Amino acid sequence: MKKVFAAMLAACMIAVPQIGLADAAVGDVIVTLGENLTPEQKQTVLQDLNAPEDAQTVTVSNKEEHKYLGQYIPKSQIGTKALSSSSITIEKAGSGLEVKTKNINVITDEMYLNALMTAGVKDANVQVTAPIEVSGTAALTGLIKAYEVSSDEVIPEDVKQVANEELVTTSELGQKHGQENASALMAKVKEEVAKNGVPANDEELRTMIENAAKELGITLTEEEINSLISLFNKMKDANIDWNQVSQQLDQAKEKITKFLDSEEGKNFIDQVIQFFAALWNAIVSIFTGGQQNA
């Protein structure tokens, strides 16, 4: 139960970034399309994204995917075709960041949220899709490109790289420890850094990571710990604004509290309880039925 609520909190923690889409207007839609989509696939993707006819469109190439992912995953996993597509709809200030995916079988919504926060995206509705099932690792390239177009700002290369590395690292952790746990761990460490400052050395960073993992009931290998130490050192070198991260976390906590206190939140909890009660009753009926027929 502790892990479940930690994962839920992590998802909300990373949903309110602060660096703005400065020059974009509320309601603007920017669509990114994989360069290798066939005409038929393109139409399917645009329908999935519910993209308006006047949406601004940018293209993402396979070369760009290899540029930002080639250091972190095998070339064979990236592939030779850019198919992942996405859209960003600009929302009003303070509305937060939301992600929905379709045909993405490795990267979760929370993983995208975490990486987008690192890159500096906020106040937007994000959709990621593909004409066939794909891992989704390359989609972040398009999302960051769309952000640059919409905000008329250039994201530093080191920030792009660390955001992509974070996405891959979280995905790899998720394969062993569970996707929700991996996202929760990443958010938890970010929260600690935001509250207490960037650790002065690797030993302090190691302690922070190990304590966060312990609280979430996750046992990390030495290799995984070293990977996270390397990642957060790169975040430090990329000058991530941790004061803004702290503000994001505070707003997210307020947001989840309001939701749980709302009628919608209470109804959601009731539905979850009813679901598990029904599931338990179904299991009991199977076993009791089997005893009667024996």
C-alpha positions in Angstrom: 0.0 0.0 0.0 2.9 2.4 0.9 4.4 1.8 -2.6 1.0 2.5 -4.3 0.5 5.8 -2.6 4.1 6.8 -3.2 3.7 6.1 -6.9 0.5 8.1 -7.0 2.2 11.0 -5.2 5.1 10.8 -7.6 2.8 11.1 -10.5 1.4 14.3 -9.1 4.7 15.6 -7.9 5.9 15.8 -11.5 2.8 17.3 -12.9 3.3 21.0 -12.3 6.5 22.3 -13.9 7.3 26.0 -13.7 9.4 27.0 -16.7 7.0 28.6 -19.1 5.9 28.4 -22.7 6.5 32.1 -22.9 5.3 33.1 -26.4 2.6 30.5 -26.8 -1.1 31.3 -26.4 -3.6 29.2 -24.5 -5.1 26.7 -26.9 -2.2 26.6 -29.3 -1.5 23.1 -30.6 1.9 22.0 -31.8 2.1 18.6 -33.5 5.3 16.6 -34.0 5.2 13.9 -36.7 7.7 11.1 -37.3 9.5 11.6 -40.6 9.0 8.1 -41.7 5.2 7.9 -41.4 3.4 6.8 -44.5 0.5 9.0 -45.7 -2.0 6.6 -44.2 -0.1 6.4 -40.9 0.1 10.1 -40.8 -3.7 10.4 -41.0 -4.2 7.8 -38.3 -1.8 9.6 -36.0 -3.4 13.0 -36.6 -6.8 11.5 -35.8 -5.4 9.9 -32.6 -4.1 13.3 -31.6 -7.3 15.0 -32.5 -5.2 17.7 -34.1 -6.9 20.7 -35.5 -6.3 21.6 -39.2 -4.4 24.8 -38.3 -2.1 23.1 -35.8 1.5 24.0 -36.2 3.5 20.9 -37.3 7.2 20.0 -36.9 9.0 16.9 -38.2 11.2 14.6 -36.1 13.8 12.6 -37.9 15.5 9.3 -37.0 18.8 11.1 -37.1 17.6 13.4 -34.3 16.4 10.3 -32.3 19.9 8.8 -32.5 21.5 12.1 -31.6 19.7 12.3 -28.3 19.3 8.6 -27.5 22.4 7.0 -29.0 24.5 7.4 -25.9 22.0 5.6 -23.7 20.4 2.7 -25.6 21.5 0.4 -28.4 21.0 1.7 -32.0 18.9 -1.3 -32.8 16.4 -0.3 -30.1 16.1 3.2 -31.6 15.6 1.6 -35.0 15.8 3.2 -38.5 12.4 4.9 -38.7 10.9 7.8 -36.8 7.3 6.9 -36.2 6.5 8.3 -32.7 4.4 11.4 -32.9 3.0 13.8 -30.3 1.1 17.0 -29.7 1.3 19.7 -27.1 -1.7 21.9 -26.4 -0.9 25.0 -24.4 -3.0 25.4 -21.3 -3.5 28.4 -18.9 -0.8 29.2 -16.4 -1.0 26.9 -13.3 -3.0 24.2 -15.0 -0.2 21.7 -14.8 1.2 19.1 -17.2 -0.8 16.1 -18.3 0.3 13.2 -20.6 -1.7 10.5 -22.4 -0.2 7.8 -24.5 -1.3 5.3 -27.1 0.6 2.4 -28.6 3.5 3.2 -26.2 4.6 0.0 -24.5 7.6 0.9 -22.4 7.6 4.5 -21.4 4.8 5.5 -19.0 3.0 8.8 -18.6 4.9 9.5 -15.4 8.2 8.9 -17.0 7.4 11.4 -19.7 6.2 13.9 -17.0 9.4 13.5 -15.1 11.6 14.0 -18.1 9.6 16.9 -19.4 9.8 18.6 -16.0 13.6 18.3 -16.3 13.5 19.8 -19.8 11.3 22.7 -18.5 7.9 22.1 -20.1 4.8 23.2 -18.2 1.1 24.0 -18.4 0.3 21.8 -21.3 -1.7 18.8 -22.4 0.6 16.3 -24.0 -0.3 13.3 -26.2 2.1 10.7 -27.5 1.1 8.1 -30.1 2.4 5.9 -32.9 0.7 3.9 -35.7 2.0 0.7 -34.2 3.3 -0.3 -30.8 6.7 1.2 -30.0 8.8 1.7 -26.9 8.2 5.4 -26.9 11.8 6.3 -26.0 12.2 8.6 -29.0 9.0 10.6 -28.4 10.7 12.9 -26.0 12.8 14.3 -28.8 9.7 15.5 -30.6 8.1 16.9 -27.4 11.2 19.0 -26.6 11.4 20.2 -30.2 7.7 21.2 -30.0 8.4 23.1 -26.8 11.2 25.0 -28.5 9.0 25.9 -31.4 6.1 27.0 -29.2 8.1 29.0 -26.7 10.6 30.4 -29.2 13.4 29.4 -26.8 16.4 27.1 -27.3 16.8 24.4 -24.7 20.5 23.9 -24.0 21.9 20.7 -25.4 23.1 19.4 -22.0 19.5 19.8 -20.7 18.1 17.9 -23.6 20.7 15.1 -23.1 20.0 14.8 -19.4 16.2 14.7 -19.9 16.6 11.9 -22.4 19.1 10.0 -20.1 16.6 10.4 -17.3 13.8 8.9 -19.4 16.0 5.9 -20.4 17.3 5.4 -16.8 13.8 5.4 -15.3 12.6 3.0 -18.0 15.4 0.6 -17.2 14.7 0.8 -13.5 11.1 0.2 -14.2 11.8 -3.1 -16.0 13.2 -4.5 -12.8 11.5 -2.7 -10.0 8.2 -1.8 -11.6 7.3 1.3 -13.6 5.5 3.1 -10.8 8.3 2.5 -8.3 10.9 3.8 -10.7 8.9 7.0 -11.4 8.3 7.4 -7.6 12.0 6.9 -6.9 13.0 9.6 -9.4 10.5 12.0 -8.0 11.5 11.3 -4.4 15.2 12.0 -5.1 14.2 15.2 -6.9 12.1 16.2 -3.9 15.1 15.7 -1.6 17.4 17.7 -3.8 14.9 20.5 -4.0 14.4 20.6 -0.3 18.0 20.1 0.9 20.1 21.3 -2.0 22.4 19.5 -4.4 24.6 17.1 -2.4 28.2 18.3 -2.2 29.8 15.0 -3.2 28.9 11.5 -4.5 28.8 10.0 -1.0 26.0 12.4 0.1 24.2 11.8 -3.2 24.5 8.1 -2.7 23.0 8.3 0.8 20.1 10.4 -0.5 19.4 7.9 -3.3 19.7 4.9 -0.9 17.4 6.5 1.7 14.8 7.3 -1.0 14.9 3.8 -2.3 14.6 2.3 1.2 11.5 4.5 2.0 9.9 3.1 -1.2 10.9 -0.5 -0.4 13.2 -0.7 -3.4 16.5 -2.5 -3.3 19.0 -1.1 -5.8 22.1 -2.8 -7.2 25.4 -1.0 -7.0 25.2 -0.5 -10.8 21.8 1.2 -10.5 23.0 3.4 -7.7 26.0 4.5 -9.7 23.8 5.2 -12.7 21.6 7.5 -10.6 24.6 9.2 -9.1 25.9 9.9 -12.6 22.5 11.2 -13.8 22.0 13.6 -10.9 25.5 14.9 -11.3 24.7 15.7 -14.9 21.5 17.5 -13.7 23.7 19.5 -11.4 26.1 20.4 -14.2 23.1 21.3 -16.4 22.0 23.9 -13.8 18.5 22.6 -13.2 16.6 25.2 -11.2 15.9 23.3 -8.0 14.1 26.3 -6.5 11.5 25.9 -9.3 11.4 22.2 -8.7 10.6 22.9 -5.0 7.7 25.2 -6.1 6.4 22.4 -8.4 6.4 19.9 -5.6 4.6 22.3 -3.2 1.9 23.0 -5.8 1.5 19.3 -6.6 0.9 18.4 -2.9 -1.7 21.1 -2.8 -3.2 19.8 -6.0 -3.5 16.2 -4.8 -4.9 17.3 -1.4 -7.6 19.3 -3.1 -8.4 16.3 -5.3 -8.7 13.9 -2.4 -10.9 16.3 -0.6 -13.1 16.9 -3.6 -16.3 15.0 -4.4 -14.5 13.6 -7.5 -11.6 12.4 -5.4 -13.8 10.7 -2.8 -15.8 9.0 -5.6 -12.5 7.8 -7.1 -11.4 6.2 -3.8 -14.8 4.6 -3.3 -14.6 3.1 -6.8 -11.2 1.7 -6.1 -12.4 0.1 -2.8 -15.5 -1.3 -4.5 -13.4 -2.7 -7.3 -11.1 -4.6 -5.0 -14.0 -5.8 -2.9 -15.7 -7.2 -6.0 -12.4 -8.8 -7.1 -12.0 -10.5 -3.7 -15.6 -11.7 -3.7 -15.0 -13.2 -7.2 -11.9 -15.0 -6.0 -13.8 -16.4 -2.9 -16.7 -17.6 -5.0 -14.3 -19.5 -7.3 -12.8 -21.4 -4.4 -16.0 -22.0 -2.5 -17.6 -23.2 -5.7 -14.8 -25.6 -6.3 -15.2 -27.0 -2.8 -18.9 -27.6 -3.4 -18.3 -29.5 -6.6 -15.5 -31.6 -5.2 
